[in-house]
Amino acid sequence: MLQDTDLPDEIDIGRAADVDWVKAQADPAIWHEAAVAALAYRGDRHGFVPWLVQQPEMDRATAAWILLASPFREFLTGARASMWATAVAVPETRRNPDSPVRTKRPHRVFE
C-alpha cells in the first residue's frame, strides 16, 4: 500500500496518463476510488472499468459499485449487451441430464 507522500495530489480518471497510473498500482482501494469516479462522475473513456473487472484482486465493494451503477436489469434480462461481453468470455453452461444437481422450477410471476 502506498504512503500518503507517494500519492499524487490529484488523479483524473478522464486522463489517459492517470488511468495508466491507477492500473499500475496493485491497490484495490485506489482501484475502487477510480471506479467510483469513472462510474459516477467522469465517465470511462479509457476502458478502466472493463480492465478492472478482469483483475482477480478487485474487491467485492467495487464489484457491487459496478453492478449498481450500471443499468443491471437490462444486462441481466438480456435486453442490452453487457459491457463485458467483448472483454470477458463467460463460458456457456448447459445442464447435464446425468448430473445429480437438480434445478428448481422457475417461480411464477404474478403481475
URFENFEN-V584205 format. One record per helix or strand. SS is the DSSP state (H for helix, E for strand). FROM is the first residue (numbers start at 0). TO is the last residue. If there is no record, write none. Layout:
ss=SS from=FROM to=TO
ss=SS from=FROM to=TO
This chain:
ss=H from=3 to=5
ss=H from=15 to=23
ss=H from=27 to=41
ss=H from=47 to=51
ss=H from=59 to=68
ss=H from=71 to=76
